[in-house]
């Protein structure tokens, strides 16, 4: 940036004062909040985030310095704008798997079908049919905990808790169960991915994480 385009000292100081004022407003909103999801607290948080981001940019442009603040951006998540006191909520879960041992998967399904007259291997008894049998017999949590037994390898997963004003009527969303969720109604989300291990390894050398073979869990909550 050229000297002519640099922010003035006065502009940087004004931005710093704006952060101080936003901090005071945020603290005041927190002190008088009426619940865990108070809309005034969310509004004050967003104002503080915007003020801190402006100050950080001006400080860097003028002095080539940064603040220790990490300001959420739209890429980091969508701000919650749902009801302050949800009367109902939905839990949405996605779990990805890779089929790494097809014979094991089919064998497990055949074992279930042999003992359950209602379980039938369709689709020529291949992978598609085996998945139908296994998910018809076992709860998703049990399949997740026994993925290797079924010849599966776990991938990324996420769990969303989405708030709503009232509970849905029976059968109301069955034709499109995932089409009515607004990301701004998500109260909390919990992500599991090996990418978190990779990020940790960049800082600690990776030996401990690789030996443990654990997948990191990230709980993300709107501020």
DAGIMO-V468797 format. One record per helix or strand of 3 or more residues. SS is the DSSP state (@ for helix, = for strand). FROM is the first residue (numbers start at 1). TO is the last residue. If there is no record, write none. Layout:
BEGIN
[[SS/FROM/TO] [SS/FROM/TO]]
END
This chain:
BEGIN
[[@/3/5] [@/9/31] [@/39/63] [@/74/76] [=/88/99] [@/102/115] [@/123/125] [@/127/137] [@/140/145] [@/147/150] [=/152/164] [@/174/176] [@/183/185] [=/186/193] [@/194/204] [@/207/212] [=/216/221]]
END
